[in-house]
């Protein structure tokens, strides 16, 4: 109700002659969903003939402004056009972080439509960090990639400092400058990228750590000295810092944190810079002292960045219930609002889109993770407890694949720019529970598979405790511990196959699979190697390319230790990925432990493990 009262107070004013006149021509804003409020829609409001429009912002917020057709929009006293179309059918758009008050749009030309929408903060985490697990077998998700697929749908970039960022040496040789810490040991952004982004009127934050997680006593001076050195607070082109991470509590150190943040905001050197804490678990909003720390961050323009990393559930009904539990039950927004009524307007929800290897929420090969992401976004966009939510982030592109990064960006546009409430998945025919393969993790033995062992005893279903967790699966719950085991024969391949059902001819699909060396696991050996296997899809045309057809070697994640695989000792596995176009409604998938029909490709007697064989529709847009 408070949000409705606030939004009804926003008015749009036509100024025919005098910019200082306040002749109201009120138009009631339209709340499209929890995330987006439309202030101006010239076509619907029959305002296409107007040459100047004023709209009022009730607070400091992000606004998305778009024009269609041969027309130009200028905002306030900016000398350059905000957005411009040159032909009928052209669409141009911009996002700006505006202060409270009345703002003016000057329109020239003949627009077929223009809109102004209040939108949330849309954060990309992190710059120069995408596709890290696939560097050897595919191009890095670089600035060109981000420009095309991600940046149009976000207004804030976050970067963490790296000692040797991707292509750092080459860029330095080319004379390109980097934004770095004073010691020159952490490099956060190429300066030309940062300047390009800032010219669009958008923001850039850097991340830093909370070095006090294991300490119970901290002074305000210590906290101030630690965080006031952050590059995001000190570089003139950067907009602030996001701090990783806090669990909350009533320990005295949170009082020190609050005083340190207040001192940062009081320092004229940090004017218009923000401090935002990441919060995990029940978080910093669940206790008085840590909540006061969070509110101090918000008073300076920062946000409480609440982490909610949701693991795939076996059914759609279970997924919807899990989303409800993670967003509403216990210490979540409804409960937080009892202690801090304005909390939702000061919160960024950090969802997880870790979907590739390393550390992944994409744990069930019988579920489409894209639909699960969609269900989470729809809940935030439509459930009343999240009305007026300040922002969104997907964490983190380091553990996401190319398809998931593009899909997350598209979801941002669908819900947080266009203001939609329907599932985007429905447009593409995506379904939560996949129906293309049976028993893709071999949890039910060989059911659904046709197996052809090379010899007696060379192919079987086995299991290994915590193998699924060692792979990448977020929780240690037995999922993924089973696998198909083969022992390579020098005379004949071990082969297993299954029809891929319910395909749409002409449509693209992805196939993923994990392989590992069984003896490396049993003997706890660290051995980085590529596995000789073959994948054939009859009645499916495999799409070549470094992001659509590859085999990548990867280690277990440092936070997924099993047995002796911990610290500097890693267990190496292979991630296989194929994108294919269906030519019929069924295709035959055939996998063997030979590299081809004629060549084993690997040592005789090698024992391989196969599981996580996932087939799902591929998002190609």
Secondary structure, 3 states (H helix, E strand, C coil): CHHHHHHHCCCEEECCCCCCCCCCCCCCCEECCCCCEEEEECCCCCCCCCCEEEEEECCCEEEEEEEECCEEEEECCCCCCCEECCCCCCEEEEEEEECCEEEEEEEEECCCEEEEEEECEEEEECCCCCCHHHHHHCCCCCHHHHHHHCHHHCCEEEECCECCCCCHHHHHHCCCCEEECCCCCCEEEEHHHHHHHHHCCCEEEEEEECCCCCCCCCCHHHHHHHHCCCHHHHCCCCCEEEEEEECCCCCCHHHHHHHHHHHHHHCHHHCCCEEEEEECCCCCCCCHHHHHHHHHHHHCCCCEEEEECCCCCCCHHHHHHHHHHHHHCCCCHHHHHHHCCCHHHHEEEEEECCCCCCCECCCCCCECHHHHHHHHHHHHHHCHHHCCCCEEEEECHHHCCHHHHHHHHHHHHHHHHCCCCCCHHHHHCCCCECCCCCCCCCCCCCCCCEEECCCCCCEEEEECCCHHHHHCECCCCCCCCEEEEEECCCCCCCEEEEEECCCCCCCEEEEEEEEEEHHHHHCCCCCCCCCCCEEEEECEEECCCCCCEEEEEEECCCCCCECCECCCCCCEEEEEEEEEEECCCCEEEEEECCCCCCCCCCCCCCEEEEEEEEEEECCCC
